[in-house]
Amino acid sequence: GCSHPVSCTSRPVKPLWHRVQLAVSPIGRISVPNMFQAYHTSIALGEIEYCFTQRGVVAMPCFQSHARVKGPNQVFEMGLTDISSERLVAIMDPFFEPGSYDILRKNCNSFTDCALFVLLGERLQEEFREVDRLGLSADKLGLIRLLTMCDYTPNPLAQGFDTDLVLQAVAKRQPSDVSYSPAGMLVIENTQPEWIQT
């Protein structure tokens, strides 16, 4: 028995660890070597996948958002975090509101980049963000609207979105006691070349 209930309940609580995975699928035709490839990315926290769409931050069974592109093509084991799914959504929701999706300025890769930073203090690999950056540069010159025959219209709700500014804001809101254990290991790879329509 315990004669001092306060001391019995004041033991430090061990963090509950959550597995973090990164899922990646090419969009459009499988890339030709040395050419740029667009990607759909999402993260999984435990058994739930999180991605960003026109509906905002969406949770679904792993890896349902990749089904439309016959993926995921690759799944990376990123590490462990003690940040809960509720905390992740609470942090990300204000930056990724419903209706603010923009295929160039604020897309699934922007969300995945920020989510990985929140969960593990890491960034989405450059290769998966390359086309987004090129697209933004080309859009400033009006090339995207020209190449898509005016099919692309910037979303005014994504105007001024800057991933780096979001990461700075998120870093200020993070508790100092967040723990994570990064791994970054490829665990699944689907190498079947498939023609994928966007």
Residue, then its C-alpha position, 0 to 999 in steps of 0.5 A: g500500500c501507499s500511505h502518501p497518494v500524492s507521491c504514488t501518482s506523481r511519477p513521471v509518465k512515459p511518452l506514448w510513442h507513435r510510428v511515423q511513415l511517409a507515403v509517396s506516389p508519382i503523379g502523371r507518367i513515371s518519370v524519365p531519368n533526369m526529368f522532373q516528376a510530380y508527387h503526391t505525399s502524405i504521412a501516417l501517424g500510427e494506423i491513420e493517414y493524414c493529407f491535405t486536400q480541398r477539404g483541409v486536413v483529412a484523416m483516413p485509413c492508411f494509405q487511401s489517398h494514394a489509391r487514385v494514383k495506384g499507390p503508394n509507390q514508396v513508404f518510408e519508415m520515418g521514426l517515432t514521435d510522442i505527438s498525438s494525432e489530436r495534437l498534430v491536427a490542432i497544430m496543422d489545422p490553422f495553416f491548412e484550412p478547408g478551401s485553401y488548397d492550391i496545386l502549386r502554392k499550397n498542396c499535399n507536399s506543403f502539408t507533408d513537409c510541415a507535418l514531418f517537421v512537427l512530428l520529427g523535426e525533419r523536412l520532406q526530401e527535396e526530390f518530392r518538392e522539386v516540381d512544386r518549386l519549379g511550378l511556383s517560379a514558372d507561375k510568377l512568369g505566367l508560364i503555368r497558365l500558358l502551358t495549361m491553356c489557362d486551366y490553372t487558376p491560383n487560389p486566392l486563399a493560398q495567396g501568401f502561403d509560405t512553408d518556411l513561415v509556417l515552419q517558423a510559427v510551428a517551431k515557436r508553438q512546439p513544447s520543448d519536451v517533444s521527443y522523437s526518434p528519426a529513422g528514415m528507412l524505406v520499407i515498401e517500394n512498388t517498382q511496377p511502372e504504371w501509367i497514371q492519369t492525373 
